[in-house]
Structures are given as structure tokens and as C-alpha cells.
Amino acid sequence: MQNARRVVVKVGSTLITNHGEGVDHHLIRDWVAQLAELKRAGVDILLVSSGAIAEGMKRLGWKTRPHEVHQLQAAAAVGQMGLVQVYESAFRDHDLTTAQVLLTHDDLADRKRYLNARTTLSSLLALGVVPVINENDTVVTDEIKFGDNDTLGALVANLIDADHLVILTDQQGLFEADPRTHRSAKLISQAQAGDASLESMAGGSGSSLGKGGMLTKVLAAKRAALSGTHTVIAFGREPQVLLRLHAGEAIGTRLSAQQGTLSARKAWLAGHLKTEGRVALDAGAVKALQSGGKSLLPVGVTRVEGTFDRGDLVGCIDEGGREIARGLVNYSAADARRIAGKATSEIEEALGYAAEAELIHRDNLILV
């Protein structure tokens, strides 16, 4: 995190509510003091905070997290009040202004709303304001929710071109195995974001308070890396953790991005969570996309899955079912099935028209 100019810090439910005992005011004040010092050093700070549902559960006297969406929404509405009050008060003690920003996946899936969110956050940072960001749990449903704030943190990092995403958790970092059941498990201090072996190491799920676990953090790092953002997973109660990371100290697990920052349009594509369908590719097409930076032609498609329209986002999978790319498709699912496996010169004969030579143009495609 040394020399970082823009950092997204994400804190989890279990950590921020002290395992469900309510918002930990002392811990929040400690983090805020560190963030204030980073601000004075010229670092742009965005805070992604879980805890609204957990705080709402405490205020409502609920001992276990409900499963019904309407109850989760009610708990979020109650808990968000307390969460925001604590942050606003803590930052005000350091003469810093905060802004509450609530997002849903729909806000980032729509191109215009994505740009509006990007512009708003950029404006807040230019004004010296610290955005405090959470998923809009009051209105989300299963179809539009991010599912965990680790993913939201990665999407925000993509959105505003952050240098680092710092995920503060109740664990020391990523271990080779679950340290709660394998005491000899070793901490992974550094790895490459997107390394498939990390996902099997992470395994497991989160606590009863939140939806995240170590796996969601590994996947968030993979997503953040698409826009060149490095991720650090660290213990949130480590003394002066944010300042020490900024000074270059190795704490927790650092998952490094191996590519540069994407263009704004491709960063938007990377931010999508939901695809409308999938197209399966033969080995030649996979190689062309991964190695040659080519567009996807119909001839390389072996199968079309799902229902989608022209302009929708679709996933591209290899013969083993692994997603290797995603992009905006030039043909509907019905037409894509009719031209799958055919040469470009055969499109017009198969459909009676030829909209584009490519099924997905390389400008509208991103590797994942």
C-alpha cells in the first residue's frame, strides 16, 4: 500500500459489531483516526462498511440472522441509522466530512448509472469528502444484491480506479487451510490475485452475521485485479494496521494484480456480476481470445446457453465450463444458435441478414 494515491477500505460485519454485540465505537474511532492520517498524507479514502443488518438485529433483539428478504431489509433500515451516526461522529472529530452512498448491482449494471456513480464518487473525493459505502439492503432482492460487501468493495475499486483494496477481517489473512481447525496452517503472505489454487484454500463460508467468508475475499481480489487494483486481507484489530500497511509493512495477505488499469469501458464490463447467458467455445477460439486479443467469431462457438438479446452481457466458457471471458453480444440467443460454428461468410445465408462479422467484438470483450 506504499505510495498509494487511492484506497478502498472494506470492514466486515463480525469485526465491526464485535461478533454481534453492536457497533464497536472504539474500533471504529481507531480506524477513522488512521484514515484521517492517510487523508492528511494525500490519500483518497473510500470506506465500504458492512454492519447495518448486524446492528439492526441487535436493536431488534434478534439472535440469529433471518432468511426472509423483507426481514433482512427491515434490519438494514434500522441498523443503517446507527452505523452512519457512528461514522459521521468519528470523522467529524477529525474535521472530515462524510457522505453516505448506497448502491445496488443495478446501479453498476446500467451504463448511465455506472457513470453517474463514478462521477459522484469522484466529485466527493475532489471535495475532500470520505464516502461511506454500503449495499442498499433496504431495497435489494435476490436478483440484484451483491451478496457480500467484499464484492462491493472490489466493484468500487473498479469503479474509481483504486490502487489498493484493503479488506479488514477477523482473521489474520488467507491461510493454506482453515486455521480454526488446522492449527499448523501457514499464512500466505503474498500471492497473485486470480490464482485458482487460492480459491480451494479459501473454501468455507462466513459467520452467522454476514454472508462473506475467505472465499468471497479471494474472489473480490480477483475482480479488483481486473482494473489493476492490489488487495490486502488483514486483521482489523491489528494495531495501526492501515498506517503500517501504508508505510510498506507486510501484514496479512497481499494479492497482487498482474495487469494494468483497464479502459473505462472495459472496467464497466468487469464490474458486471450478472450475465444473461453463455456461449461455449472450442479450443481454437479460447486460444484466440486469451493469446491473440481477437474478437469472438461464430465459427468458434460450439454451444449457446440461456436467453439473451443483442447488446446483453454473456459469458464465454471453455470446453470444461470455466468462464474465460465476457462481453456484449451482437446477436440474440436464437440467432447465435443458428450461426454457431459457421464462418463469417455464412452468417447472411443462415439468418437472412448480417449485422456484424463478430459475435462479440474485442472492444466489447474482457478476459476474466
Contacts in CASP RR format, 6 or more apart in sequence:
PFRMAT RR
TARGET T0000
AUTHOR 0000-0000-0000
METHOD contacts of the structure
MODEL  1
MQNARRVVVKVGSTLITNHGEGVDHHLIRDWVAQLAELKRAGVDILLVSS
GAIAEGMKRLGWKTRPHEVHQLQAAAAVGQMGLVQVYESAFRDHDLTTAQ
VLLTHDDLADRKRYLNARTTLSSLLALGVVPVINENDTVVTDEIKFGDND
TLGALVANLIDADHLVILTDQQGLFEADPRTHRSAKLISQAQAGDASLES
MAGGSGSSLGKGGMLTKVLAAKRAALSGTHTVIAFGREPQVLLRLHAGEA
IGTRLSAQQGTLSARKAWLAGHLKTEGRVALDAGAVKALQSGGKSLLPVG
VTRVEGTFDRGDLVGCIDEGGREIARGLVNYSAADARRIAGKATSEIEEA
LGYAAEAELIHRDNLILV
1 7 0 8 1.000
1 163 0 8 1.000
1 164 0 8 1.000
1 166 0 8 1.000
1 230 0 8 1.000
1 232 0 8 1.000
1 245 0 8 1.000
1 246 0 8 1.000
1 248 0 8 1.000
2 246 0 8 1.000
2 247 0 8 1.000
2 248 0 8 1.000
4 43 0 8 1.000
4 163 0 8 1.000
4 164 0 8 1.000
4 246 0 8 1.000
5 42 0 8 1.000
5 43 0 8 1.000
5 44 0 8 1.000
5 163 0 8 1.000
6 43 0 8 1.000
6 44 0 8 1.000
6 46 0 8 1.000
6 125 0 8 1.000
6 160 0 8 1.000
6 161 0 8 1.000
6 162 0 8 1.000
6 163 0 8 1.000
6 164 0 8 1.000
7 38 0 8 1.000
7 43 0 8 1.000
7 44 0 8 1.000
7 45 0 8 1.000
7 46 0 8 1.000
7 162 0 8 1.000
7 163 0 8 1.000
7 164 0 8 1.000
7 165 0 8 1.000
7 166 0 8 1.000
8 46 0 8 1.000
8 47 0 8 1.000
8 48 0 8 1.000
8 153 0 8 1.000
8 156 0 8 1.000
8 157 0 8 1.000
8 160 0 8 1.000
8 162 0 8 1.000
8 164 0 8 1.000
8 165 0 8 1.000
8 166 0 8 1.000
8 229 0 8 1.000
9 31 0 8 1.000
9 35 0 8 1.000
9 45 0 8 1.000
9 46 0 8 1.000
9 47 0 8 1.000
9 48 0 8 1.000
9 166 0 8 1.000
9 168 0 8 1.000
9 242 0 8 1.000
10 47 0 8 1.000
10 48 0 8 1.000
10 49 0 8 1.000
10 50 0 8 1.000
10 149 0 8 1.000
10 150 0 8 1.000
10 152 0 8 1.000
10 153 0 8 1.000
10 165 0 8 1.000
10 166 0 8 1.000
10 167 0 8 1.000
10 168 0 8 1.000
11 31 0 8 1.000
11 47 0 8 1.000
11 48 0 8 1.000
11 49 0 8 1.000
11 50 0 8 1.000
11 168 0 8 1.000
11 236 0 8 1.000
12 49 0 8 1.000
12 50 0 8 1.000
12 51 0 8 1.000
12 149 0 8 1.000
12 168 0 8 1.000
12 169 0 8 1.000
12 170 0 8 1.000
12 210 0 8 1.000
13 20 0 8 1.000
13 50 0 8 1.000
13 51 0 8 1.000
13 53 0 8 1.000
13 54 0 8 1.000
13 207 0 8 1.000
13 209 0 8 1.000
13 210 0 8 1.000
14 20 0 8 1.000
14 54 0 8 1.000
14 169 0 8 1.000
14 170 0 8 1.000
14 206 0 8 1.000
14 207 0 8 1.000
14 209 0 8 1.000
14 210 0 8 1.000
15 24 0 8 1.000
15 27 0 8 1.000
15 168 0 8 1.000
15 169 0 8 1.000
15 170 0 8 1.000
15 236 0 8 1.000
15 237 0 8 1.000
16 23 0 8 1.000
16 24 0 8 1.000
16 27 0 8 1.000
16 28 0 8 1.000
16 49 0 8 1.000
16 50 0 8 1.000
16 51 0 8 1.000
16 54 0 8 1.000
17 23 0 8 1.000
17 24 0 8 1.000
17 51 0 8 1.000
17 54 0 8 1.000
17 55 0 8 1.000
17 58 0 8 1.000
17 209 0 8 1.000
18 24 0 8 1.000
18 27 0 8 1.000
19 170 0 8 1.000
19 207 0 8 1.000
19 209 0 8 1.000
20 54 0 8 1.000
20 57 0 8 1.000
20 58 0 8 1.000
20 209 0 8 1.000
21 58 0 8 1.000
22 54 0 8 1.000
22 55 0 8 1.000
22 58 0 8 1.000
23 51 0 8 1.000
23 55 0 8 1.000
23 82 0 8 1.000
23 83 0 8 1.000
23 86 0 8 1.000
25 86 0 8 1.000
25 90 0 8 1.000
27 236 0 8 1.000
27 237 0 8 1.000
28 86 0 8 1.000
28 87 0 8 1.000
28 90 0 8 1.000
29 90 0 8 1.000
29 93 0 8 1.000
31 168 0 8 1.000
31 236 0 8 1.000
31 242 0 8 1.000
32 87 0 8 1.000
32 90 0 8 1.000
32 91 0 8 1.000
32 93 0 8 1.000
32 94 0 8 1.000
33 94 0 8 1.000
34 240 0 8 1.000
34 241 0 8 1.000
34 242 0 8 1.000
34 243 0 8 1.000
35 45 0 8 1.000
35 47 0 8 1.000
35 91 0 8 1.000
35 130 0 8 1.000
35 242 0 8 1.000
36 91 0 8 1.000
36 94 0 8 1.000
36 96 0 8 1.000
37 243 0 8 1.000
38 45 0 8 1.000
38 242 0 8 1.000
38 243 0 8 1.000
38 246 0 8 1.000
39 45 0 8 1.000
39 96 0 8 1.000
39 128 0 8 1.000
39 130 0 8 1.000
41 246 0 8 1.000
43 246 0 8 1.000
44 125 0 8 1.000
45 130 0 8 1.000
46 121 0 8 1.000
46 125 0 8 1.000
46 130 0 8 1.000
46 131 0 8 1.000
46 133 0 8 1.000
46 156 0 8 1.000
46 160 0 8 1.000
46 162 0 8 1.000
47 87 0 8 1.000
47 130 0 8 1.000
47 131 0 8 1.000
47 132 0 8 1.000
47 133 0 8 1.000
48 133 0 8 1.000
48 134 0 8 1.000
48 149 0 8 1.000
48 152 0 8 1.000
48 153 0 8 1.000
48 156 0 8 1.000
49 83 0 8 1.000
49 87 0 8 1.000
49 132 0 8 1.000
49 133 0 8 1.000
49 134 0 8 1.000
49 149 0 8 1.000
50 134 0 8 1.000
50 149 0 8 1.000
50 210 0 8 1.000
51 79 0 8 1.000
51 83 0 8 1.000
51 134 0 8 1.000
51 209 0 8 1.000
52 75 0 8 1.000
52 76 0 8 1.000
52 79 0 8 1.000
52 80 0 8 1.000
52 83 0 8 1.000
52 134 0 8 1.000
52 137 0 8 1.000
53 65 0 8 1.000
53 72 0 8 1.000
53 75 0 8 1.000
53 76 0 8 1.000
53 79 0 8 1.000
53 137 0 8 1.000
53 209 0 8 1.000
53 210 0 8 1.000
54 209 0 8 1.000
54 210 0 8 1.000
55 78 0 8 1.000
55 79 0 8 1.000
55 80 0 8 1.000
55 82 0 8 1.000
55 83 0 8 1.000
56 62 0 8 1.000
56 75 0 8 1.000
56 76 0 8 1.000
56 78 0 8 1.000
56 79 0 8 1.000
57 63 0 8 1.000
57 65 0 8 1.000
57 75 0 8 1.000
57 209 0 8 1.000
59 78 0 8 1.000
59 79 0 8 1.000
60 74 0 8 1.000
60 75 0 8 1.000
60 78 0 8 1.000
62 75 0 8 1.000
64 208 0 8 1.000
65 72 0 8 1.000
65 208 0 8 1.000
65 209 0 8 1.000
65 210 0 8 1.000
66 72 0 8 1.000
66 75 0 8 1.000
69 140 0 8 1.000
69 141 0 8 1.000
69 142 0 8 1.000
72 137 0 8 1.000
73 137 0 8 1.000
73 138 0 8 1.000
73 139 0 8 1.000
73 140 0 8 1.000
75 137 0 8 1.000
76 137 0 8 1.000
76 138 0 8 1.000
77 137 0 8 1.000
77 138 0 8 1.000
80 134 0 8 1.000
80 137 0 8 1.000
80 138 0 8 1.000
83 134 0 8 1.000
84 100 0 8 1.000
84 132 0 8 1.000
87 98 0 8 1.000
87 132 0 8 1.000
88 98 0 8 1.000
91 97 0 8 1.000
91 98 0 8 1.000
91 130 0 8 1.000
92 98 0 8 1.000
96 128 0 8 1.000
96 129 0 8 1.000
96 130 0 8 1.000
97 127 0 8 1.000
97 128 0 8 1.000
97 129 0 8 1.000
97 130 0 8 1.000
98 129 0 8 1.000
98 130 0 8 1.000
98 131 0 8 1.000
98 132 0 8 1.000
99 124 0 8 1.000
99 129 0 8 1.000
99 130 0 8 1.000
99 131 0 8 1.000
99 132 0 8 1.000
100 132 0 8 1.000
100 134 0 8 1.000
101 117 0 8 1.000
101 120 0 8 1.000
101 121 0 8 1.000
101 124 0 8 1.000
101 131 0 8 1.000
101 132 0 8 1.000
101 133 0 8 1.000
101 134 0 8 1.000
102 133 0 8 1.000
102 134 0 8 1.000
102 135 0 8 1.000
102 136 0 8 1.000
102 138 0 8 1.000
103 117 0 8 1.000
103 133 0 8 1.000
103 134 0 8 1.000
103 135 0 8 1.000
103 136 0 8 1.000
103 146 0 8 1.000
103 152 0 8 1.000
103 155 0 8 1.000
103 156 0 8 1.000
104 135 0 8 1.000
104 136 0 8 1.000
104 139 0 8 1.000
104 140 0 8 1.000
104 144 0 8 1.000
104 145 0 8 1.000
104 146 0 8 1.000
105 140 0 8 1.000
105 144 0 8 1.000
105 145 0 8 1.000
105 146 0 8 1.000
105 273 0 8 1.000
105 274 0 8 1.000
106 113 0 8 1.000
106 144 0 8 1.000
107 113 0 8 1.000
107 114 0 8 1.000
107 117 0 8 1.000
108 114 0 8 1.000
108 117 0 8 1.000
108 155 0 8 1.000
108 159 0 8 1.000
108 268 0 8 1.000
108 271 0 8 1.000
108 272 0 8 1.000
109 272 0 8 1.000
109 273 0 8 1.000
109 274 0 8 1.000
111 268 0 8 1.000
114 159 0 8 1.000
114 268 0 8 1.000
117 159 0 8 1.000
118 159 0 8 1.000
118 160 0 8 1.000
118 264 0 8 1.000
121 131 0 8 1.000
121 156 0 8 1.000
121 159 0 8 1.000
121 160 0 8 1.000
122 160 0 8 1.000
124 130 0 8 1.000
124 131 0 8 1.000
125 131 0 8 1.000
125 160 0 8 1.000
133 152 0 8 1.000
133 153 0 8 1.000
133 156 0 8 1.000
134 149 0 8 1.000
134 152 0 8 1.000
135 145 0 8 1.000
135 146 0 8 1.000
135 147 0 8 1.000
135 149 0 8 1.000
135 152 0 8 1.000
137 145 0 8 1.000
140 146 0 8 1.000
146 152 0 8 1.000
146 155 0 8 1.000
146 273 0 8 1.000
147 211 0 8 1.000
148 210 0 8 1.000
148 211 0 8 1.000
148 212 0 8 1.000
148 213 0 8 1.000
148 216 0 8 1.000
149 212 0 8 1.000
150 167 0 8 1.000
150 212 0 8 1.000
150 213 0 8 1.000
150 216 0 8 1.000
150 217 0 8 1.000
150 219 0 8 1.000
150 220 0 8 1.000
151 216 0 8 1.000
151 219 0 8 1.000
151 220 0 8 1.000
151 223 0 8 1.000
151 273 0 8 1.000
153 165 0 8 1.000
153 167 0 8 1.000
153 220 0 8 1.000
153 224 0 8 1.000
154 165 0 8 1.000
154 220 0 8 1.000
154 221 0 8 1.000
154 223 0 8 1.000
154 224 0 8 1.000
154 229 0 8 1.000
154 231 0 8 1.000
155 223 0 8 1.000
155 271 0 8 1.000
155 273 0 8 1.000
156 162 0 8 1.000
157 165 0 8 1.000
157 224 0 8 1.000
157 227 0 8 1.000
157 229 0 8 1.000
158 223 0 8 1.000
158 224 0 8 1.000
158 226 0 8 1.000
158 227 0 8 1.000
158 229 0 8 1.000
158 267 0 8 1.000
158 270 0 8 1.000
158 271 0 8 1.000
159 267 0 8 1.000
159 271 0 8 1.000
161 227 0 8 1.000
161 229 0 8 1.000
161 261 0 8 1.000
161 267 0 8 1.000
162 224 0 8 1.000
162 227 0 8 1.000
162 229 0 8 1.000
163 229 0 8 1.000
163 230 0 8 1.000
164 229 0 8 1.000
164 230 0 8 1.000
164 231 0 8 1.000
164 232 0 8 1.000
165 220 0 8 1.000
165 221 0 8 1.000
165 224 0 8 1.000
165 229 0 8 1.000
165 230 0 8 1.000
165 231 0 8 1.000
165 232 0 8 1.000
166 231 0 8 1.000
166 232 0 8 1.000
166 234 0 8 1.000
166 242 0 8 1.000
166 245 0 8 1.000
167 217 0 8 1.000
167 220 0 8 1.000
167 221 0 8 1.000
167 231 0 8 1.000
167 232 0 8 1.000
167 233 0 8 1.000
167 234 0 8 1.000
168 234 0 8 1.000
168 235 0 8 1.000
168 236 0 8 1.000
168 241 0 8 1.000
169 214 0 8 1.000
169 217 0 8 1.000
169 233 0 8 1.000
169 234 0 8 1.000
169 235 0 8 1.000
169 236 0 8 1.000
170 235 0 8 1.000
170 236 0 8 1.000
170 237 0 8 1.000
171 179 0 8 1.000
171 214 0 8 1.000
171 233 0 8 1.000
171 235 0 8 1.000
172 179 0 8 1.000
172 187 0 8 1.000
172 234 0 8 1.000
172 235 0 8 1.000
172 252 0 8 1.000
173 187 0 8 1.000
173 188 0 8 1.000
173 214 0 8 1.000
173 233 0 8 1.000
173 234 0 8 1.000
173 235 0 8 1.000
173 252 0 8 1.000
173 253 0 8 1.000
174 187 0 8 1.000
174 188 0 8 1.000
174 191 0 8 1.000
174 198 0 8 1.000
174 201 0 8 1.000
174 202 0 8 1.000
174 214 0 8 1.000
174 217 0 8 1.000
174 218 0 8 1.000
174 233 0 8 1.000
174 252 0 8 1.000
174 253 0 8 1.000
174 255 0 8 1.000
175 182 0 8 1.000
175 185 0 8 1.000
175 186 0 8 1.000
175 187 0 8 1.000
175 188 0 8 1.000
175 201 0 8 1.000
176 182 0 8 1.000
176 185 0 8 1.000
176 186 0 8 1.000
176 188 0 8 1.000
176 201 0 8 1.000
177 185 0 8 1.000
177 201 0 8 1.000
178 185 0 8 1.000
178 203 0 8 1.000
178 204 0 8 1.000
179 185 0 8 1.000
187 252 0 8 1.000
187 253 0 8 1.000
188 198 0 8 1.000
188 201 0 8 1.000
188 253 0 8 1.000
189 250 0 8 1.000
189 252 0 8 1.000
189 253 0 8 1.000
189 254 0 8 1.000
190 250 0 8 1.000
190 253 0 8 1.000
190 254 0 8 1.000
190 255 0 8 1.000
190 256 0 8 1.000
191 198 0 8 1.000
191 253 0 8 1.000
191 254 0 8 1.000
191 255 0 8 1.000
191 256 0 8 1.000
192 255 0 8 1.000
192 256 0 8 1.000
192 258 0 8 1.000
193 221 0 8 1.000
193 222 0 8 1.000
193 224 0 8 1.000
193 225 0 8 1.000
193 230 0 8 1.000
193 231 0 8 1.000
193 255 0 8 1.000
193 256 0 8 1.000
193 257 0 8 1.000
193 258 0 8 1.000
194 218 0 8 1.000
194 221 0 8 1.000
194 222 0 8 1.000
194 225 0 8 1.000
194 255 0 8 1.000
198 218 0 8 1.000
198 255 0 8 1.000
199 215 0 8 1.000
199 218 0 8 1.000
199 219 0 8 1.000
201 218 0 8 1.000
202 213 0 8 1.000
202 214 0 8 1.000
202 215 0 8 1.000
202 217 0 8 1.000
202 218 0 8 1.000
203 214 0 8 1.000
203 215 0 8 1.000
204 213 0 8 1.000
204 214 0 8 1.000
204 215 0 8 1.000
205 211 0 8 1.000
205 212 0 8 1.000
205 213 0 8 1.000
205 215 0 8 1.000
206 212 0 8 1.000
206 213 0 8 1.000
206 214 0 8 1.000
206 216 0 8 1.000
214 233 0 8 1.000
217 231 0 8 1.000
217 233 0 8 1.000
218 255 0 8 1.000
220 231 0 8 1.000
221 231 0 8 1.000
221 233 0 8 1.000
221 255 0 8 1.000
222 255 0 8 1.000
223 270 0 8 1.000
223 271 0 8 1.000
224 230 0 8 1.000
224 231 0 8 1.000
224 257 0 8 1.000
225 231 0 8 1.000
225 255 0 8 1.000
225 256 0 8 1.000
225 257 0 8 1.000
225 258 0 8 1.000
225 259 0 8 1.000
226 259 0 8 1.000
226 262 0 8 1.000
226 267 0 8 1.000
226 270 0 8 1.000
226 271 0 8 1.000
226 366 0 8 1.000
226 368 0 8 1.000
227 257 0 8 1.000
227 260 0 8 1.000
227 261 0 8 1.000
227 262 0 8 1.000
227 267 0 8 1.000
227 270 0 8 1.000
228 257 0 8 1.000
228 259 0 8 1.000
228 260 0 8 1.000
228 261 0 8 1.000
228 262 0 8 1.000
229 257 0 8 1.000
230 254 0 8 1.000
230 255 0 8 1.000
230 256 0 8 1.000
230 257 0 8 1.000
231 254 0 8 1.000
231 255 0 8 1.000
231 257 0 8 1.000
232 245 0 8 1.000
232 251 0 8 1.000
232 252 0 8 1.000
232 253 0 8 1.000
232 254 0 8 1.000
232 255 0 8 1.000
233 252 0 8 1.000
233 253 0 8 1.000
233 255 0 8 1.000
234 241 0 8 1.000
234 245 0 8 1.000
234 251 0 8 1.000
234 252 0 8 1.000
234 253 0 8 1.000
235 241 0 8 1.000
235 251 0 8 1.000
235 252 0 8 1.000
238 244 0 8 1.000
238 251 0 8 1.000
241 251 0 8 1.000
244 251 0 8 1.000
245 251 0 8 1.000
261 267 0 8 1.000
262 270 0 8 1.000
262 366 0 8 1.000
265 363 0 8 1.000
265 364 0 8 1.000
266 366 0 8 1.000
269 313 0 8 1.000
269 326 0 8 1.000
269 327 0 8 1.000
269 328 0 8 1.000
269 364 0 8 1.000
269 365 0 8 1.000
269 366 0 8 1.000
270 366 0 8 1.000
270 368 0 8 1.000
272 313 0 8 1.000
272 326 0 8 1.000
274 313 0 8 1.000
275 313 0 8 1.000
275 314 0 8 1.000
275 315 0 8 1.000
275 326 0 8 1.000
276 306 0 8 1.000
276 307 0 8 1.000
276 308 0 8 1.000
276 309 0 8 1.000
276 312 0 8 1.000
276 313 0 8 1.000
276 314 0 8 1.000
277 305 0 8 1.000
277 306 0 8 1.000
277 307 0 8 1.000
277 308 0 8 1.000
277 312 0 8 1.000
277 314 0 8 1.000
277 315 0 8 1.000
277 333 0 8 1.000
278 304 0 8 1.000
278 305 0 8 1.000
278 306 0 8 1.000
278 314 0 8 1.000
278 315 0 8 1.000
278 316 0 8 1.000
278 317 0 8 1.000
278 323 0 8 1.000
279 296 0 8 1.000
279 301 0 8 1.000
279 303 0 8 1.000
279 304 0 8 1.000
279 305 0 8 1.000
279 314 0 8 1.000
279 315 0 8 1.000
279 316 0 8 1.000
279 317 0 8 1.000
279 329 0 8 1.000
279 336 0 8 1.000
279 340 0 8 1.000
279 359 0 8 1.000
280 301 0 8 1.000
280 302 0 8 1.000
280 303 0 8 1.000
280 304 0 8 1.000
280 305 0 8 1.000
280 317 0 8 1.000
280 318 0 8 1.000
280 319 0 8 1.000
280 321 0 8 1.000
281 289 0 8 1.000
281 296 0 8 1.000
281 300 0 8 1.000
281 301 0 8 1.000
281 302 0 8 1.000
281 316 0 8 1.000
281 317 0 8 1.000
281 318 0 8 1.000
281 319 0 8 1.000
281 324 0 8 1.000
282 300 0 8 1.000
282 301 0 8 1.000
282 302 0 8 1.000
282 319 0 8 1.000
283 318 0 8 1.000
283 319 0 8 1.000
284 300 0 8 1.000
285 296 0 8 1.000
285 297 0 8 1.000
285 299 0 8 1.000
285 300 0 8 1.000
285 301 0 8 1.000
286 318 0 8 1.000
286 319 0 8 1.000
286 324 0 8 1.000
288 294 0 8 1.000
288 296 0 8 1.000
289 296 0 8 1.000
289 316 0 8 1.000
289 324 0 8 1.000
289 325 0 8 1.000
289 365 0 8 1.000
289 367 0 8 1.000
290 324 0 8 1.000
290 325 0 8 1.000
290 367 0 8 1.000
293 362 0 8 1.000
294 362 0 8 1.000
295 357 0 8 1.000
295 358 0 8 1.000
295 359 0 8 1.000
295 360 0 8 1.000
295 361 0 8 1.000
295 362 0 8 1.000
295 365 0 8 1.000
296 316 0 8 1.000
296 325 0 8 1.000
296 358 0 8 1.000
296 359 0 8 1.000
296 360 0 8 1.000
296 365 0 8 1.000
297 344 0 8 1.000
297 357 0 8 1.000
297 358 0 8 1.000
297 359 0 8 1.000
298 336 0 8 1.000
298 339 0 8 1.000
298 340 0 8 1.000
298 341 0 8 1.000
298 342 0 8 1.000
298 343 0 8 1.000
298 344 0 8 1.000
298 347 0 8 1.000
298 359 0 8 1.000
299 341 0 8 1.000
299 342 0 8 1.000
299 343 0 8 1.000
299 344 0 8 1.000
300 340 0 8 1.000
300 341 0 8 1.000
301 336 0 8 1.000
301 339 0 8 1.000
301 340 0 8 1.000
301 341 0 8 1.000
301 359 0 8 1.000
302 319 0 8 1.000
302 340 0 8 1.000
302 341 0 8 1.000
303 340 0 8 1.000
304 333 0 8 1.000
304 336 0 8 1.000
304 337 0 8 1.000
304 340 0 8 1.000
306 333 0 8 1.000
307 333 0 8 1.000
308 314 0 8 1.000
308 329 0 8 1.000
308 332 0 8 1.000
308 333 0 8 1.000
309 332 0 8 1.000
309 333 0 8 1.000
310 329 0 8 1.000
310 330 0 8 1.000
310 331 0 8 1.000
310 332 0 8 1.000
310 355 0 8 1.000
311 328 0 8 1.000
311 329 0 8 1.000
311 330 0 8 1.000
312 328 0 8 1.000
312 329 0 8 1.000
313 326 0 8 1.000
313 327 0 8 1.000
313 328 0 8 1.000
313 329 0 8 1.000
314 326 0 8 1.000
314 327 0 8 1.000
314 328 0 8 1.000
314 329 0 8 1.000
314 360 0 8 1.000
315 323 0 8 1.000
315 325 0 8 1.000
315 326 0 8 1.000
315 327 0 8 1.000
316 323 0 8 1.000
316 324 0 8 1.000
316 325 0 8 1.000
316 326 0 8 1.000
316 327 0 8 1.000
316 360 0 8 1.000
316 365 0 8 1.000
317 323 0 8 1.000
317 324 0 8 1.000
318 324 0 8 1.000
323 368 0 8 1.000
324 367 0 8 1.000
324 368 0 8 1.000
325 365 0 8 1.000
325 366 0 8 1.000
325 367 0 8 1.000
325 368 0 8 1.000
326 365 0 8 1.000
326 366 0 8 1.000
326 368 0 8 1.000
327 360 0 8 1.000
327 364 0 8 1.000
327 365 0 8 1.000
327 366 0 8 1.000
328 360 0 8 1.000
328 364 0 8 1.000
328 365 0 8 1.000
329 336 0 8 1.000
329 359 0 8 1.000
329 360 0 8 1.000
330 355 0 8 1.000
330 356 0 8 1.000
330 358 0 8 1.000
330 359 0 8 1.000
330 360 0 8 1.000
330 361 0 8 1.000
331 339 0 8 1.000
331 355 0 8 1.000
331 356 0 8 1.000
331 359 0 8 1.000
335 351 0 8 1.000
336 359 0 8 1.000
338 350 0 8 1.000
338 351 0 8 1.000
339 346 0 8 1.000
339 347 0 8 1.000
339 350 0 8 1.000
339 351 0 8 1.000
339 359 0 8 1.000
342 350 0 8 1.000
344 357 0 8 1.000
347 354 0 8 1.000
347 357 0 8 1.000
348 354 0 8 1.000
END
